[in-house]
């Protein structure tokens, strides 16, 4: 497996090599387009100055003069056409055609540097060949000579060039080492993140990253820690959820089993048999309600049910809900009044029916004998507001903070027929519609629930 570090190292090397190649090609182009012509012209001027000096100053010892030129950094070849003499550094290739020599002896200038045949690379500047020279004619003591000259490249590399070359080499090595160390430091937190991810995969949700950086990796570490904390909290809620579900299923099942055993007693009176049958029926309904609410919550949590928003009359839905629970109101001796404006809302009628069912049954269940319930529906330009207010037993401030927790019941003894899921469902459905739920409650003074649904 190729690690990120190895990929970074290989990429760095490829970038350096690619940059070197591109830089070389760019320099080569610049040499051929600009420098080569100027270099040729400069050396032509030097060669002509030397020839002019010889013709005007007429040095007594021409051989010694050319030796001096060789010592100060020029490679020269002097010929009359019948053999010649080399001075200065040695040429690697001394091949020179007789036509070239005759061409210069006839008074022409030979542009060997400009016309050097190797065009692809910048080799013309360094090629130590006799054809890579400047040729000029001169006359000395009534004899015609051809002078071929070029700078001695070895002598042109001074201490400054050596220092610059060493500087470039040291910079390249240090840059490469720095990039490798930087890559190592950059990869280390990613390695830690990978290891922490493996820990999470094994449900070790207490794994936190200790990475204190202000860059993107630091932000990733912070996000990872936040995610870990949320997973830890979700794991706690999941386990608590499973525990609550087990308890809420086990209790009615044990009750049903117990009363079924009691019903087998042939000595039971009709009154006792009717009482036990009623309890079994209530526990069965409780299990049915719990199952339906769990399925609905699962659907809402996993977004398997998309909102089916269609315009419908909310006031008519609320009236139908009141009629549906009329018998419970009469049984609990609770009075209900409502004030419903004609409101058409674009929402999921099926889901919102669960909201009104839960709110109304809670208002009945936790009311007092002779209590009251008031349902209010009104519409504003931006939202639809539903208020369900009762005069029941109410809740404390601590209980009010937990009412949306799943399986939470203000009735700690769980004597009321409930599942502790109703208000969690109400809140989630309202939020799916982009709405909010607000509750106000005072102990022994009733509860007020306000549902605000924005118009889409």
Buried (B, 14 or more C-beta within 10 A) or exposed (E): EEEEBEEBBEEBEEEBEEEEEEEEEEEBEEBBEEBBBEBBBBBBEBBBEBBEEBEEEEEEEBEEBBBBBBEEBBBBBBBBEEEBEBBBBEBEEEEBEEEBBEBBBEEBBBBBBBEBEEEEBBBBBEBBBBBBBBBBBBEBEEEBBBBBBBBBBEBEEEEEEEEEEEEEEEEEEEEBEEBBEEBEEBBEBBEBBEEBEEBBEEEEBEBBBEBEEEEEBBEBBBEBBEEBEEBBEEEEEEEEBEEBBEEBBEBBEEBBEBBEEBBEEEEBEEEEEEEBEEBBEBBBEBBEBBEEBBEBBEEBEEEEBEBEBEEBBBBEBBBEBBEEBEEEBEEBEBEBEBEBEEBEBEBBBEBBBBBBBBBBBBBBBBBBEEBBBBBBBEBEEEBBBBBBBBBBBBBEEEBBEEBBBBBBBBBEEBEEBBBBBBBBBBBBBBEBBBBBBEBBBEBEEBBBBBBBBEEE
